Amino acid sequence: MALIPLFTFLILTLIPFAAPSPSIHDLLRSHGLPGGLFPKSVESFVFDNQTGLLEAQLYCPCYAKYDGMAFFDQMVRGNLSHGELRGVVGLSQEELFVWLPVKEITVSDPASGVIYFDIGLARKQMSLSLFEDPPDCRPKGAALLGYGEGLQGRKERASQYQR
């Protein structure tokens, strides 16, 4: 009988309590960036607190609309610190019919309502309000391929292409 309380104590201390893991959108907000910087189609992500390396895995490469069009590779990487995502790889923006890689994203003063994108040739300024909510992200030619069925359909379609 005396072993039951000890056994219960050991079980409760050894079993980790599963706290809900934050989304990538919550992570971005906690670092002073808008939550809608990445689309809804982020399948998983890894963030290293020590190095600041953020790696986001999407279901498939896709296009999202903000002020203009943005292209997300299936893997997007960058170094996340407060108000900045530097060394970005896997994200491009369309400017005058040319796709330019996004190298850095910065919010230096949230009260200004402005976010900056370094696209190599220029530093583009956009309204933070465009990035409040994560956008839908669709593969190229999505309307032609029948991608109107929502996120679950995209997951299923993406898994078909990976086989």
C-alpha positions as CSV (number, residue, x, y, z in Angstrom):
1,M,0.0,0.0,0.0
2,A,2.8,2.4,0.8
3,L,4.1,1.9,-2.8
4,I,1.0,3.3,-4.5
5,P,1.7,7.0,-3.5
6,L,5.3,6.6,-4.5
7,F,4.4,4.9,-7.8
8,T,1.8,7.6,-8.6
9,F,4.4,10.4,-7.8
10,L,7.0,8.8,-10.1
11,I,4.4,8.4,-12.9
12,L,3.3,12.0,-12.7
13,T,6.9,13.4,-12.6
14,L,8.2,11.2,-15.4
15,I,5.4,11.8,-17.8
16,P,6.0,15.1,-19.6
17,F,2.9,17.3,-19.7
18,A,2.3,18.1,-23.4
19,A,1.8,21.8,-23.8
20,P,0.4,22.9,-27.2
21,S,3.3,23.9,-29.4
22,P,3.2,27.4,-30.8
23,S,2.6,27.9,-34.5
24,I,5.1,29.6,-36.7
25,H,2.8,32.5,-36.8
26,D,2.9,32.8,-33.0
27,L,6.7,32.5,-33.1
28,L,7.0,35.4,-35.6
29,R,4.7,37.6,-33.5
30,S,6.8,36.8,-30.4
31,H,9.8,38.1,-32.3
32,G,8.3,41.4,-33.4
33,L,7.2,40.3,-36.9
34,P,3.7,39.9,-38.3
35,G,2.2,36.5,-38.0
36,G,1.0,36.4,-41.6
37,L,4.5,36.6,-43.0
38,F,4.3,32.9,-43.8
39,P,1.3,31.3,-45.4
40,K,-1.2,28.9,-43.8
41,S,0.4,25.9,-45.7
42,V,3.4,25.6,-43.3
43,E,3.5,21.9,-42.5
44,S,6.2,22.1,-39.8
45,F,9.0,24.3,-38.6
46,V,12.2,24.2,-36.6
47,F,13.6,27.1,-34.6
48,D,17.0,27.0,-32.9
49,N,17.0,29.5,-30.0
50,Q,20.8,29.4,-29.9
51,T,21.5,30.3,-33.5
52,G,18.2,31.9,-34.5
53,L,17.9,29.5,-37.5
54,L,14.3,29.1,-38.6
55,E,13.4,26.4,-41.1
56,A,9.8,26.2,-42.3
57,Q,8.6,23.2,-44.3
58,L,5.6,23.9,-46.6
59,Y,3.3,21.2,-48.1
60,C,4.5,22.1,-51.5
61,P,6.0,25.2,-53.3
62,C,3.3,27.8,-53.7
63,Y,2.3,31.4,-54.5
64,A,0.6,33.8,-52.1
65,K,-0.8,37.2,-52.6
66,Y,0.0,40.1,-50.4
67,D,0.4,43.5,-52.1
68,G,1.9,41.6,-55.0
69,M,2.7,37.9,-55.5
70,A,5.2,36.0,-53.4
71,F,6.7,32.6,-54.1
72,F,7.6,30.1,-51.3
73,D,9.8,27.2,-51.9
74,Q,8.9,24.0,-50.1
75,M,11.6,24.9,-47.5
76,V,12.1,28.5,-46.4
77,R,15.1,29.4,-44.1
78,G,16.3,32.5,-42.4
79,N,17.9,33.7,-39.2
80,L,15.2,35.1,-36.9
81,S,15.9,37.7,-34.3
82,H,13.6,40.4,-32.8
83,G,12.1,42.4,-35.7
84,E,14.3,40.7,-38.4
85,L,14.5,37.6,-40.6
86,R,17.9,37.8,-42.3
87,G,19.6,35.5,-44.8
88,V,16.3,34.4,-46.2
89,V,16.4,31.5,-48.6
90,G,13.4,30.1,-50.4
91,L,11.2,33.3,-50.8
92,S,10.8,35.5,-53.8
93,Q,8.7,38.5,-54.7
94,E,7.4,39.5,-58.1
95,E,8.4,43.0,-59.1
96,L,7.5,44.3,-62.6
97,F,7.2,40.8,-64.0
98,V,10.6,39.7,-62.5
99,W,11.0,37.4,-59.6
100,L,13.5,38.6,-57.1
101,P,14.8,36.7,-54.0
102,V,13.9,38.2,-50.7
103,K,17.1,38.4,-48.6
104,E,15.9,40.2,-45.5
105,I,12.7,41.2,-43.8
106,T,12.7,43.9,-41.1
107,V,10.3,45.7,-38.8
108,S,12.4,48.4,-37.2
109,D,9.5,50.3,-35.6
110,P,6.2,48.5,-35.3
111,A,4.4,51.8,-34.5
112,S,5.3,53.0,-38.0
113,G,3.1,50.3,-39.5
114,V,5.8,49.5,-42.0
115,I,7.7,46.4,-43.0
116,Y,10.8,46.3,-45.2
117,F,11.8,43.7,-47.7
118,D,15.4,43.6,-49.0
119,I,15.1,42.2,-52.5
120,G,18.7,42.7,-53.5
121,L,18.2,45.6,-55.9
122,A,16.1,47.6,-53.6
123,R,14.5,47.8,-50.2
124,K,10.7,47.6,-50.6
125,Q,8.5,49.2,-48.0
126,M,5.0,47.7,-47.4
127,S,2.2,48.1,-44.9
128,L,2.3,45.8,-41.9
129,S,-1.4,45.4,-42.1
130,L,-1.0,43.2,-45.3
131,F,0.7,40.6,-43.1
132,E,-1.6,40.4,-40.1
133,D,-3.2,37.1,-41.2
134,P,-1.5,34.1,-42.9
135,P,-2.6,34.0,-46.5
136,D,-3.6,31.0,-48.5
137,C,-0.8,29.7,-50.7
138,R,-1.5,27.9,-54.0
139,P,0.7,25.9,-56.3
140,K,1.3,27.3,-59.8
141,G,-1.8,26.8,-62.0
142,A,-3.9,25.9,-58.9
143,A,-7.1,26.9,-60.5
144,L,-6.4,24.6,-63.5
145,L,-5.5,21.7,-61.2
146,G,-8.7,21.9,-59.1
147,Y,-7.1,23.3,-55.9
148,G,-10.3,25.0,-54.7
149,E,-10.9,22.3,-52.1
150,G,-8.9,23.9,-49.3
151,L,-5.9,23.0,-47.2
152,Q,-6.7,19.3,-46.8
153,G,-7.0,18.9,-50.5
154,R,-3.6,20.6,-51.0
155,K,-2.1,18.3,-48.4
156,E,-3.4,15.3,-50.3
157,R,-2.4,16.7,-53.7
158,A,1.1,17.5,-52.4
159,S,1.6,14.0,-51.1
160,Q,0.6,12.6,-54.5
161,Y,3.4,14.7,-56.2
162,Q,5.9,13.4,-53.7
163,R,5.3,9.7,-54.5
